Amino acid sequence: MERIGRREFFQRLATVGVVSSPLALSLIGCATGLVSYAVKATDGRIVLSIPDYAELAEVGNGIELEVPPLSDRIVILRTNTHSFIALSPVCTHLGCTVRKEPSFFRCPCHGSTYTLDGRVVRGPAERSLERYEIQVAGQQLIIKI
């Protein structure tokens, strides 16, 4: 076993941190399994142009929004040709981030399962995912936060 000095130890530790930080940060946006976008809210609303988000073109697909100053993200899903839903991806059991599967959301911490519209189908969670008011106006989505 190689013995190294204190200075060498900290240099190696710093190298590991620099190399692994971008990977860790890139995985954070993937917590829900959806592509994540940083967007701005103005006057308590987010306005998205639907054609700007290719993931929203097909029913069942969605995106994740990071909206400063909110601490939690928002998931937008296309539910049918003309409808969308906006949900919090935070499990109502203990606050873990749920992950989108093809036809439901699942909490990786304790297995709670939710429909794509956020209703609980299997506990231990007892409450639905939080919903945000969303409106379709032509080619725009308006989400009230």
Protein Blocks (a to p, Z undefined) as FASTA:
>chain_A
ZZddfklmmmmmmmmmmmmmmmmmmmmmmmnopacdddddeehiacddfklmmklmpghi
acdddddfbfbdcddddfbfkbccdddfbdfklopacdddfkbccdfknopacdfkopaf
bdfbfbdcdddddddehjaccddZZ
